[in-house]
Amino acid sequence: MGDFSMHCGRKLMDQFLSMPNRPTAILCINDYVAISAMKTAISRGMRIPEDIAIAGFDDTQLSSAMNPELTTVSQHSEQLGRQAMAILSKLIQKEKVGSIQWPTKPK
């Protein structure tokens, strides 16, 4: 998944940076795409976050290894999996599932 995400991040960032009115901020689907987008922007002489802000979404260990550090959103994957299994169990038992809120926190 990492290699594919990295390729997508480079390709998409090249497209974004070629736009006449390029974006000033990008929220990526995961940290691998965001890291690749950062590297692409930096290779084009851009400064992060001064010229373009980039954020990821899964809080991998790589996010803190970047320079500058990648802004990312922690999803708490283990807790999310537990919650999903509890909901699935209720659905299998034909119990009602109420509304679900999932807290995320930026890093």
Secondary structure, 3 states (H helix, E strand, C coil): CHHHHHHHHHHHHHHHHCCCCCCCEEECCCHHHHHHHHHHHHHCCCCCCCCCEEEECCCCCHHHHCCCCCEEEECCHHHHHHHHHHHHHHHHCCCCCCCCCCCCEEC
